[in-house]
């Protein structure tokens, strides 16, 4: 919100997403959920979080109009800060350890507080280390495309074929679509599996980006393809993010699960940062639209990684992971 240059913006975005993408909540949910309902319960919590996304277009339509100064949208994060600080205090004083951790204590299994080096050694010597490495590569490639989620609204706002009212409708459609996407992701993950979701969202994101870019050029009814494309892009981006979180927790041993999730968050933050830099270079020499297309096409690399290395984890017992 306070950045005045690309360097500051890059640094702030890296730190923001590093903390924002912390998966400690995923660990809590997965360790407390039955194996056959893990996907649904994870996504139900995410749906609660999307409440903020629904409030965003409402606040935007109230406080940002055609007469608002340029860049007024940058003040929108103030609302999340106001709500987030008291919520953080409540969580700090009420959250307890998970039952899985308590079981370890009851069974007198020693949980060593290893240094990061030993934890990483445990992860990369586990039975499913190749799968974990593939997940990190997928995470990195997905992170490249956060640029559209981050400034896609600004790009849409620049279209001469869309009014301010159209943009507010598109933002609202995107928020509602994410809720439906989370419901679909949770039910599909538990009923069919996690692996097909990686294929679906990797391909769907590319299609949705092309739909937004070419749809925004329509002189009439541009709102329809742009709304559909933007909604599917957000469903795909956040949906594959949920799938990654679920599978990371389900392939990493219990005693280093936090380290594995933390490494995923770090790789994601690096992917987002490098994606921003790469997008800036492409935009400087060509156009922002081309950067969206190029970065989305990189998700094609996910397909061989998914086919070769990812195994289905639906119904796996977390305590059995070695």
Helices and strands as residue ranges (DSSP letters): H 6-20, H 24-32, H 38-49, H 51-63, G 72-76, H 77-94, H 99-106, H 116-124, H 129-144, H 146-157, H 164-191, H 195-215, H 222-251, G 254-256, H 257-285, H 288-297, H 300-309, G 318-320
